Amino acid sequence: MKTDETESFWNSFCRATKRGNARYEVVALGDTPSMATELAELVVIGRKRATAGLLEVYLTNGKPIPEIGGFVVLTDGEGHPKCIWRTTELRLGTLLSVDDAFAFDEGERDRTRSSWIAEHQRFFARQSHQCGFAMHDEVETVFERFVIVWPPALLEGG
């Protein structure tokens, strides 16, 4: 959700990069405040450079599907902006189509495909239940890779 704090963070980025009024989304990863904070920290420290979500959840909740070149203000579990990312790659596929490289780039747990699948089956089951559809291994999944573009302290070599 956009707040005065996320808007100020975004405007600082736009002023510093001489960017016009580009569209952006505000995202907190996970489904609890503690999970959002934990996952935001993985992004901030550079371990997490990918994320995945269920296509049906985007559609059910009326949230825009990420797009290549799109911007995201990532917040922690309290809604404080932590960074801005730009989406560099998108792929739509089934849950089980995840590969080793994506699981590693998502940066969670031991970064293996098997742990990625187990964790996402649990997480996606909670989401699908809340949205009123059945979870299954062929569920359409949005795989997204990104790069951090703000603040400068988080940029490689910054």
N, C-alpha and C positions, 0 to 999 in steps of 0.2 A: 504494500500500500504506500502510495506517495504521501509524504509528510513534509513539513517545513524543513526538517533536517535533511531528508533525502533530496529535496529540491535544491537546497543550498549546496549540498555536496555535488550534485549534477551541474549546477551553475558555475561552481568553481572549476570543474573540469572543462566546461564549455569556454569560459573566459581564458583559461590557460592554454587551450588548444585552438582557440579562435574558431570554434565550431559553432555553427548556427543552431537553430532549434531542432536538432535531431530528436527523434522519438526514442524513448527509453522505457524499460520496464523495471519495476522494483521486485526483487525476489528474495525470499528467505528459504533456504533449502531445508528439506525434511518436513516433519509433521508435528514437531514439538519445539518450544523455545530452546530447550537444551540441545536438541539435535541441530537446529539452525545455527546456534553459536559454535558447536563443535565442527560442523561442516564449513562454516565461514572461516574458521581458524585454519582449516586445511587449505583453503584457497589462499588465504593471506600468506601462509608460510611457503606456498609454491608447490605443495604436494598434489593438490587437486586442480586439474585443468580440464575436467569433463564432468558432465552430469547427464542424467537420464530421467525421463518422465513418461507417463502413460499418455498417449494421444487422447484417449477417451476422457481423461481427467481435464486436460486442456479444454476440450470441447464442452464437457459438462459444466465446468466452472466459468466458461466464457472468457478464458484467458487466451491471449494471443500465443500462437505457436512460435517458438523462436525462429529467427531468420538469420541467414548468413549476413554478417555485417551489422547486425542489431546490437544494441547496447543494453546492459543490465546493471543496475545498482544493486549490489548484494548487501543484504542486511543481516545482522546477527539476530538472536532470539528476542532481543528487546527492541528491535526495529532500528538500531543504529547502523548507518551505512559504513561498510568496511572497505569496499573497493568497487570499481566499475570494470566490467569485462565486455569484450566484444566477441561475438560468436564468429568462429572461423570455419566450423564444419558442422553439418547436420546430416543425419541419416535416419530414415524411418525403417524399422525392421521389427522382427519379433523379439521378445524378451531373450530367448535362447540364442539369438543371432549375435549377441555380444561376443567380441573377440578378446584375446588376452591383452592386446595393446590398449583397448578402451578401458577394460577393468583396471589396468595399471594406472592409466591417466586419471581415472576417477579418484584414485588415491585413498580409498577407504580400506579399513581392516588390513589384511595381508596383501592386498592388491592383486589377488589371483582371480581368474574367471570363476572358479568354483565358489569362492566366498562372495564374489559379486552377485552371482545368481541367487545364492541362498539368502543374502541380505535383501536383495531387491524383490524376491518372491514374497518375503514377509512384509516389506514396506508397501509394495504395490497391492498386496492383499488388503491391507488396511485402507488404502486409498480407494480401491475398487468397491469395497464394502460401503464406504461413506458415500460414494457416488452412485451406488445402486446397480452395479454390473458385476458379472462373474469374472474372477481372476483366473487366468490360465496361462500356460507357458507360450502360447502363440499370440499373446496380447500385443497390439501394436505399440511400439516404444519409440520415443524420440531420443536419439543419441546426439548429444551436443558437446562440441569441444570449443574452448574459448581461450583468449589471452587477456591478461590484465592490462588495462590502459590507464588506470588512475587508482590511487595517488602515485606520484612519481617515485616515492620510496619503495614501492612494490615492483617497479619495472625492472626488468633484467638490466643490470649495469647502472641502475638509477640510484 
